[in-house]
Amino acid sequence: MESWQLQLRRSLTEVKDLPDHFNMSVEDLFGVTQVFSMKITPYYLSLIQTVGDPLFKQVVPDCRELENHGLYTDPLSEDRDSPVANIVHRYPDRCLFLISAECASYCRFCTRKRKVGDSKKINRNLIHEGIRYIRDHSEIRDVILSGGDPLILSDQRLESILREIRAIPHVEIIRIGSRVPCFLPHRITPEMTQMLRKYHPLYMNVHFNHPAELTPLAIEALGRLADAGIPLGNQTVLLKGVNDNPQVMRLLMQKLLMARVRPYYIYQADMVFGTEHFRTTIRKGLDIVRALRGWTSGLAVPHYVIDAPGGGGKIPLLPEYVKKITDDSVVLRNYRGKTYVYKQTGDVSQHQLLNEDACFLKREQ
């Protein structure tokens, strides 16, 4: 199998080379890549069947990326919640640590288009600053490594960061967010997994959006990570024309479970400038969750969430299963649309509770 470094070197990065692979016009696309670069690994390129298919849409530039629909360059206000460069500290006990500017391939819907691919915004000096911040904030027990993609770093560089974080006494959990198993499964080498297993408890969230991405090579890479004792979760982004279909999403979740990956999140697409053509309605997402719950294993039903614009954090979205609540009962609707009644427990008055407490105290005395 070709080395992962050679795969990266042979990546498709120039718009002018697209017609060598696809029957398409590229005249309107040169301006797009001035805003956000293109990179497609030879492996992922080989999975694209035709112009406009679900995999094509995720990585090939589109002139609609230059349209202004009132969306944002930093939709989650990460820069506002960055006390130091490369750290996003939004939640009480955990932080996001950006340690790489590069990805194996560039998703056209990326939330961090403003940073990804720019080594001036994520460099070695800033990484040291981030580690100092984590060390100085004892409330941080959970560190999520992201970027860019952490697994694009060499084994030695990645291990040096993991070693420093693991040496911080109050850090209990380390997580890695990566799309490398999808875009570049060659990178998941026995040497890397052997290195990662030294830093448990270590978790990894991978990113697959379509069943066609779960190739035998990708499944082998995921298996290597799972065999190293790394619990795997998947984060999927709901994308128009890619996976906004109940059958496609159900098959994706089922294939992930077969690859020993727990479906974790379905994200409503962030409000990123230039991604309006990817966004679906919330109703579409709720319909997909409704088509999963009850119709397949509960293990295959991830949380459907919006990462709230403006830095509000992840907010879960659920289909409406509770139709009515009274003091006596709860009226519920199941996945088939049938209605059931659950009887409420009887309320105990405060007077009764006080009397019972008094009797208990007398018995103790």
Steps between C-alpha positions, in 0.01 A plus 500: 500500500622850415636702793281771645770761437503417128121514491514851643769611255289375208184678617299699247547867591460693174164586344657481154557126551134416572408445130760221490269308733152636436306626201444850636571867444727666756505861377291625793693310765838676505359782714354250745838348581639846567267504800530135609754257353421167343666175600377150412702187572540254211322240714188714556509616137479134394174460696317774309281340234371802310475878501257612770484174694500516884878464529572746217291768669698476824845575355474663155465881503169654399450856375213535752765521772545865405131588545403715798192368681559684825705216650820535706873437474505398869145372555569347843688805633802283575738793472306684771534198731874465440687627809824417318560410137398142410294443816120522503379488861121512493387224736589489871717187512634455148670686219568469131869511405586566133836336431509471120421739217483229234250229407534200271229652277302821538126473563318775310263548797779543758414708807862621523558612142648817647787301656543165329798495265661808656811397693540854634185454708595162649875457556741338745542805723124535540475131595738558792283792606192276493667235715594769754138615510373147568764451769397826670125420505430216739130492409587347162468122528423423134708622202377459142776516239387634165612739229532443204560134567729381781580174321670691217786566742789255507495229766784677681334843499161363604655295779689800634170686541321200651786442743488859628124498542495160671759627748255766624345351818150645463452383138307175522387444140654577162291493185609528137270621223607373158376440148819319405341149522256620232731701273833325559464160672861425401603729786365262765818295522584233760778729623263790561238290677770343717608851598144621570421216736760632744281803577174346620234596588504619139186533286458583133212654307519428130297660220314300235205653315401233248497117487724502190781639718509180707721304264690183598814715543320745729343218701843338541640832630212538746554144617864573568401794723234294678748217558727756669225549758392841369121551530377642169207733441382653175393856431293544186397832348154510344560620142255565219557262211744292702316326783167681547316175437372262771611186317850634433540614860372171641743299286786728604427451870464124462828472308675708766387260771627207295836680489491536883427873490219638717287764323539804727367816334309610194579869472268748340732675253663807653418843361835535322542760227475336159320185611134591447472234227584233760247603765176310558195591705477392863183310409705286261740408781216417739339281234826309462531443876137384505585254222789362707348470846315172536570394143857399579710424806514771763879478469458635146312814608736794564412830663370756251641837607547860398826659602328825583607809302683752712666245728199360684634145484331182386122491536322165445202477265242224544182399319193557718415173675324646804151612397358600838601509868255522791531426873347158434659383178730559203369442148776373271538435128728214390711469184200357307282795596286301744394659830560354847426618854747475788351548847677757719613409850291659777643824640595497867411826675759699689295442820529122459873523439553707815299255711696204362830676573386571859407133557834391362687734736303368802588142408866591467502664844 
